[in-house]
Amino acid sequence: MTENQTPQGESATPFRYTAALAETIETSWQDRWEAEGTFYSDNPVGALAGPGADKKKFFLLDMFPYPSGKGLHVGHPLGYIATDVVARFTRMTGRNVLYTMGYDAFGLPAEQYAVATGQHPRISTEANIATMRRQLRRLGLSHDPRRSIQTIDTDYVRWTQWIFLKIFNSWFDPDAARRDGRGTGAARPVSELVARLERGEVSTPDGRPWESLSAPERAEVVDSHRLAYVSSAPVNWCPGLGTVLANEEVTAEGRSERGNFPVFKRNLRQWMMRITAYADRLAEDLDTVDWPEKVKLMQRNWIGRSEGAEVGFAVEGAREVGSAVADLSVYTTRPDTLFGATFMVVAPEHPLLGGVLGQGTDVDAAALTVPASWPEGTREAWTGGAATPAQAVAAYRARAAAATEAERTAEDRTKTGVFTGLFGINPVNGKRVPIFVADYVLMGYGTGAIMAVPAHDDRDWAFATTYDLDIVQTIGPVDDPYGVDLSGGAYTGDGNAVNSANDEISLDGKSKDDAKAAMIAWLESKGAGRGAVTYRLRDWLFSRQRYWGEPFPVVWDSEGGVHALPESMLPVELPEVTDYSPRSYDPDDAASNPEPPLGKAEQWAEVELDLGDGLKKYRRETNTMPNWAGSCWYEMRYIDPTDENSLVDPANEAYWMGPRPEDGNTSGGTDLYVGGVEHAVLHLLYSRFWHKVLFDLGVVSSSEPYHRLFNQGYIQAYAYKDERGQYVPADEVVEGPDDADGEPTFTWNGQSVWREYGKMGKSLKNIVTPDDMYSAYGADTFRVYEMSMGPLDQDRPWDTRAVAGAQRFLQRLWRNVIDEATGEVTVVDAPADEATRRLVARTIVGVRDDYEGMRLNTAIAKLIVLNNHLTSLAEVPREAIEALVLMASPVAPHISEEIWRRLGHENSLAHEDFPRVSDESLLAAEAVTCVVQVKGKVRDRLEVDPAIDPAELEKLALAAPGVVRTLDGRGVRKVIVKAPRLVSIVPE
């Protein structure tokens, strides 16, 4: 029998804390909070200004949720409950807390639903938001509803487009001083670039004077510097989704992160964000934020900074075959091994071989700029069995086009290639180096070409031995540099350079670092290369072939020039259409032409505008922004959601997000950001980039958007499979007795089933919804259970049966105040006894410390101990129960509010001071008994402080009457002190 049930033979107790009473209490308080604006937070200026801004602020942020059509399951609110606990506790410490919730409402699922049903994605999206709002409101989250936003709101779209224009109208000036004083390199307005071009301080690409360029040529030069630019480049085309994807949205297996569809490389005109200009800052500034080290490491690895050299290899005979590539540039982190470079490899899509691969089309061998026949000395293994280089390369490129990036780069895959018939000239020794094409080299990384040093790289060694290529050692151990055996594999250890000298430079005997520095200096002196830094990070692909997204605030003229719209024309709204699918799109055909759905809205796309030089015809951009755009800056709109004149008022932004050096926060940003670690790269990297651009341009005072980051764990659920391997409904499974091995057994409809952990979801038939919990137990019980399951940053299993423990805690808390039969308050005003007062004091200190450290499970454990102690008393003293109610209110706010009201308080406890210990003596530890032995026999007992110093305890023990009497003047050979409970004396 649970405490929620009435014992047989007893009359019903009308004031018993049941799920029904909990619902009445909870919905009543939620209505009152909303009516009274209990959780409103004040700004210094503007429409939301108020006296609360005189307090110290605390900006608490949840990661932006996407409103799924499936609604919430109990795993989703884990982080939201935790942040609400923090918000409620922090308000009680006297802070002005900004805490609200918005919705990342543009998304591919809504568009896919629209394609399938013909229903406008706004309809399904707003319905999903309404469902989520209802579920979260019922949870009792203390949001400021005035600040809630959705990315699809017209006003929000306007400011997202405004930010795009700020980025579009900016360039990265490597010489500009940073506003935070941390070096140079910052975004500056394009107008400054034009002024510098006019003064000759920035050179044009071909060196011609600025004044000699035509207007279109000048526009092209400026566009090439913009932080938002258009590029025709290899992109990740996903036919199954009908759009291109950013690198970060493609899995290691070469499939889409959403939907698991295959992804192919296509050459498309796309909008890009020059995030690579900020690569160093994005890595270096991680030192200024309080984030988990694993997240910082993930970002640094994704940015992938490496130092080395770019080296130019002249391509022998390139001009004779009409190649546009006369010099092949490679990037290497080991320029000290150049003397060991015995072959080169280019990506199949390298410009040397004709550029980007096509999918589903034949490669025209005749169009390839390679020799007509195999050069003299070409080895049979190099040709791939083809009669000519063109045929070999064309066939190889066709095969490569059918492979995904993950397949091409798999570590366990045999590396293959064919000779192009071309040779590069090694600049350090003039040797002819055969150039191969191989699909394990990717055009998107480095220069799309590598120099291969098979003596010191396992992959190069395997390729060289397969194709009978030379292997030249250039590194050897310090103690025996020439004693390396390369017959069984590459030597990949460190050491000193060997076999690395020409008439002008010798690296022999130098360490790796010294040899690298010497080689870079020599290359630069000869004009054959330069020191360089590269990054794994690539510019951010920013267009999507979708309808349901923010339109770009730009138009194109008849000559292909792009023009930013003036702010007065914002927002650019989506047109109403009836068909949301891409044009000329076959999801099963990788060669299908990905044209955006907006291209079909001709009346919207074709416009006549006066952009300052008379009325002209333009065409709107028909791609839309990715949903990442809206989620890059939502925290700033939370600050000032009603400001019509600015993205965020500078005074409000400085108050909520400005740096606070006195608190150890030099970069600014939100005080606490809580969300899943799965956003460590995508969202966090993108939003940091946008924020830094806005910081450089003076829009915000903080150089980082999120100062402290906390990653919550996840709730997993038991799932059950029958003997067919099929999942059965988890809520219908019955637990039986343990088997012979002591393991629990389970049955479903009388059949044996087997339990496993799985991610909660429909496919595993193990979903439990918050609505289920509200109905069966109430929101407070649900909150207490989720917060008590374990440390917040760890995963934990869901077990509905265990929720009863949280319910018992609240029922006992209720009974400690309310008579269940009469509803009368039973607490007394008499002072609490000494033991109770001490326990209350220790609980106050411990719970405060746990809340501050987000150890919410241990805070609840301390509350349960105090609650159980009060249950054991004949009468519950007011001073004790009021302290307990205030401490419990962050995790169980509704029942705490109701008890607080019944205790005679008219106002909400939301802004009451969190309890403090007024009498510090209550925290002093009570005395413990120390046993004093002489020769193993107890001779005395002492009442001592638990924290007593061992030396002091020894003195007290030797002076104890029973010890003095037993020793009777004898000396002491040894004293063993185990403070505070035992002293053992060995006499002489």
Disulfide bonds with the S-S distance in Angstrom:
none
